[in-house]
Amino acid sequence: MSGPAGGTARAATTTDVVCLGESMVTFLPSQPGRLADVPSFGRGIGGAESNVACALAAAGHRAAWVGRVGADGFGDHLVETIGGYGVDTSAVRRDPVRPTGIYFRTATDRGAGAHEVAYYRAGSAASAMSPANVPYEEVFAGRVLHLSGITAALSADCLELVRELTAPRPGRPLVSFDVNHRPHLWRGGDATVLLELARRCDLVFVGEDEAEEAWGIVGAEAIRAALPEPGVVVVKRGSAGATVFSGLRPGPRSSNAGGAENTPASRSTEGAGAENAPASRSGEGGGAESGPASRSREGGEAEVVTQVPALRVDVVAAVGAGDAFAAGFLSATLRGLPVRDRVRHGHLMAAAVLTVPGDLTEPPARDHADRLVALDDEAWGRLRLGPGWTAADRAPEEVRTP
């Protein structure tokens, strides 16, 4: 394969999704309260892209994570733990000088005023990723390349890397991009660059709230108008669910982007918090579902707009749900499922994470998830998922469904 400026020669693909980005060791509090008052922390892992890779591998897909960690114990822990989920970590590079990033957080909701996160990632090994030191052959080895806006915010070199990876090139895999706007990472920077990057991708995940905060764009229709190029745009609307815009044409930047809904199946989706996760809190969601609606886009191209309501979820911890949603959507995309079912699988993956304390958990068994996804709109609207639901053979609401 040639360098970053050239084309991408890919042999027969054996990897479904390659995820590139920073993963960190996260320290979870032993009890609620301010960081200053928490007496001890449990160790876990967190990182938007590695979370997606782990969830996809746990769901039975061939996933790889490409990143950079320090030559330290925390780096060892990340590589071993992510690999333990079945993720290929062979392309992870070790930095002999820079450390692995870590962070501490409180037990409160990310959107709550009392929520605290203390990051120790400045100058981390991952922030040194650049077009010069990333293994392009491994990065482009999958059917899908999944990126996020977090990587672009880590350093000037990381931003240049994301620009290179989203640049048009022959043979590029389908590029999935989760905007993942993190205001604290863009202090002094210009988050509108995320819009530039998203427009170069084939599949984009973006929350209504982050589009307003980062770009001043309000509403799903306005977001799609600002992102005309991607074949699929998933607008996450919190308790209102998700709206998907899918154009009936190949992806604009990738010669292998696939057909109408950018599904790879036709050729042979700091992790997002609850504010961007299309799974609602207890007592919310479950509204009427809108099926696919066809409309014409500028230039006469047809577009399908699909709206899918959120689930009602008894939330344990509101972290990692956006990453899980992307993983569920990508999993269903790899399987060639309809757009509505992709969104529902995303909701279910998010619900699995929302009902556990950490960023990662075992997803529901595929046959269980498929049965829930196949429910009619009324039964889907009655679903309410709480801790332990993924271990049950059938959710109570499903059992009561005729």
Salt bridges, closest charged atoms under 4 A:
ASP16 OD2 - HIS61 ND1 3.76
ASP16 OD1 - ARG62 NH2 2.95
ASP16 OD1 - ARG143 NH1 2.95
GLU22 OE1 - ARG121 NH2 2.87
ASP37 OD2 - ARG34 NE 2.86
ASP76 OD1 - ARG94 NH2 2.59
ASP95 OD2 - ARG68 NE 3.20
ASP95 OD2 - ARG98 NH1 2.95
ASP109 OD2 - ARG281 NH2 2.17
GLU164 OE1 - ARG169 NH2 3.99
ASP178 OD1 - LYS236 NZ 3.75
GLU196 OE2 - ARG163 NE 2.88
ASP202 OD2 - ARG172 NH2 3.13
GLU208 OE2 - ARG237 NE 3.50
GLU213 OE1 - HIS181 ND1 3.97
GLU221 OE1 - ARG295 NH1 2.58
GLU229 OE2 - ARG199 NH2 2.49
GLU261 OE1 - ARG342 NH2 3.23
GLU270 OE1 - ARG121 NH1 3.45
GLU270 OE1 - HIS184 NE2 2.88
GLU275 OE1 - ARG110 NE 3.99
GLU289 OE1 - ARG344 NH2 2.85
GLU301 OE1 - ARG249 NE 3.66
GLU303 OE1 - ARG224 NH2 2.73
GLU303 OE2 - ARG295 NH2 3.21
GLU303 OE1 - ARG297 NH1 3.66
ASP314 OD1 - ARG384 NH2 2.99
ASP341 OD1 - ARG340 NH2 2.88
ASP367 OD2 - ARG371 NH1 3.81
ASP370 OD2 - ARG335 NH2 2.83
ASP370 OD1 - HIS345 NE2 3.12
ASP377 OD1 - ARG344 NH2 3.27
GLU378 OE2 - ARG382 NH1 3.65
ASP393 OD1 - ARG371 NH2 3.83
GLU398 OE1 - HIS368 NE2 3.85
GLU398 OE2 - ARG371 NE 2.94
GLU398 OE2 - ARG394 NH1 3.21
